[in-house]
Amino acid sequence: MTDTTTTLTADMHCFEDAGELIPSVPVERIIAQRNSGVEWFMQGMHLIQQAQAAFAQASGREWFYGMKDIIESGLSSARGDKAGETLRRQIGRLADRQVWDRLMRDTGMLTLMSAEQKKAWDAELYGEDCPEISFDSVITTFRHLNANKAATFEQGIIDVFRKLSWDYKTNNPCMLGKRVILNCVIDNNANRWFSVRTYGQERLNDLARPFWLLDGKNVPDWRVSEGMQLADFINAKSSNLGEVLTCAYFTVRAFKKGSAHVTFTRPDLVEKVNDIVARHYPGALPPAV
């Protein structure tokens, strides 16, 4: 049986010194292809970096996340107009979501929303019906949101009441009293390690939000929010469980069983919150004396 070699060209040359056939290889053309590939790759990387910088600026972030997966998908997928349109939709939707998030933050709309409302917004944003960013869609959306701003704020307050546990006699389903008890705030790891749940932080922040807004002040960033203050307080030492943490509008005492007792320190603002509750549940509050 004779061994055969696949040639790159049809030309075969006999090298007498070697005593065998060696294929003729178009070296110059291969090197030119290699150099062109490197050049196009560098041009492509430069354009991708420019695109990433533009997306980051549009979304108001230092870094635009998510491009890597789309690039890998584009390199591994089939070529053609249909594949190109799919990539365009993917990168467009990724940009749309981060730009919508930026607009919601910059306009303060997220500040008015409870954790429940934010989850509903995120579900729409990350669903199949995420609205494409355009001048008309932005203007229409924010006209609607602004027109319903007061309702959004008040619904956030109602969401807080709905999440209160009525197993505690302290909690009143129709009004805020001097104190409320929140459950499922603390994680207890075999009585050896304690932490504040993310869910617990969200509930404290939801409870504090209307007080900041009704007091005419900006709601603090989540990194210095009431929920984060309690998390830092408990993380500092477990013996702080049962001790009092003083926040801007209430004090908090968290316990090993998981609950947190919140005592309000601004009765004037509590009254304003209760007025809002009364508008949603007429006749629920006792008449003012």
MOTA-V265305 format. One record per pair of residues at least 24 apart in sequence whose C-alpha atoms are under 8 Angstrom apart, sorted by sequence separation. I is the first residue (numbers start at 1). J is the second residue. If there is no record, write none. Layout:
i=I j=J
i=I j=J
This chain:
i=67 j=91
i=203 j=227
i=201 j=226
i=202 j=227
i=201 j=227
i=200 j=227
i=201 j=228
i=66 j=94
i=97 j=125
i=97 j=126
i=201 j=230
i=201 j=231
i=97 j=130
i=100 j=133
i=96 j=130
i=99 j=133
i=196 j=230
i=96 j=131
i=196 j=231
i=59 j=95
i=96 j=132
i=109 j=145
i=195 j=231
i=93 j=130
i=96 j=133
i=112 j=149
i=196 j=234
i=211 j=249
i=59 j=98
i=60 j=99
i=93 j=132
i=113 j=152
i=117 j=156
i=195 j=234
i=55 j=95
i=59 j=99
i=92 j=132
i=109 j=149
i=112 j=152
i=113 j=153
i=116 j=156
i=194 j=234
i=195 j=235
i=58 j=99
i=59 j=100
i=112 j=153
i=194 j=235
i=208 j=249
i=59 j=101
i=60 j=102
i=114 j=156
i=59 j=102
i=113 j=156
i=114 j=157
i=116 j=159
i=160 j=203
i=112 j=156
i=194 j=238
i=114 j=159
i=193 j=238
i=114 j=160
i=160 j=206
i=160 j=207
i=157 j=206
i=156 j=206
i=157 j=207
i=157 j=210
i=215 j=269
i=214 j=269
i=153 j=210
i=211 j=269
i=214 j=272
i=211 j=270
i=194 j=256
i=211 j=273
i=210 j=273
i=191 j=256
i=186 j=254
i=188 j=256
i=185 j=254
i=186 j=255
i=187 j=256
i=188 j=257
i=186 j=256
i=188 j=258
i=186 j=257
i=187 j=258
i=186 j=258
i=185 j=258
i=186 j=259
i=184 j=258
i=185 j=259
i=186 j=260
i=183 j=258
i=184 j=259
i=185 j=260
i=183 j=259
i=182 j=259
i=183 j=260
i=181 j=259
i=182 j=260
i=181 j=260
i=182 j=261
i=181 j=261
i=182 j=262
i=180 j=261
i=181 j=262
i=179 j=261
i=180 j=262
i=179 j=262
i=180 j=263
i=179 j=263
i=178 j=263
i=179 j=264
i=178 j=264
i=115 j=202
i=115 j=203
i=178 j=267
i=115 j=206
i=114 j=206
i=177 j=270
i=176 j=270
i=112 j=209
i=176 j=273
i=111 j=209
i=176 j=274
i=175 j=274
i=175 j=277
i=174 j=277
i=175 j=278
i=174 j=278
i=174 j=281
i=111 j=219
i=174 j=284
i=175 j=285
i=174 j=285
i=157 j=273
i=158 j=277
i=157 j=277
i=154 j=276
